[in-house]
């Protein structure tokens, strides 16, 4: 269990990268239902990281 705010943000950033990877694969494979489900996680993590002050300019590969 994360014990500091930095650990929580680090975990969220790792999750953000994983979700983006799977979204890109789902889009490539035309798995739109899977993509839609992942997009909900993507948007949640994007909002969380933005509120936490993380600059997503370089990390965000999806840009949605």
Residue pairs with C-beta under 8 A, 6 or more apart in sequence:
2 8
2 10
2 11
5 52
9 49
9 52
9 54
12 45
12 48
12 49
12 52
13 49
13 54
13 59
15 41
15 45
16 42
16 45
16 46
16 49
16 56
16 59
17 59
19 38
19 41
19 42
19 45
20 42
20 60
20 61
20 62
22 34
22 38
23 35
23 38
23 39
23 42
23 62
24 61
24 62
26 32
26 34
26 35
26 38
27 35
39 64
42 62
42 64
43 64
46 56
46 60
49 56
50 56
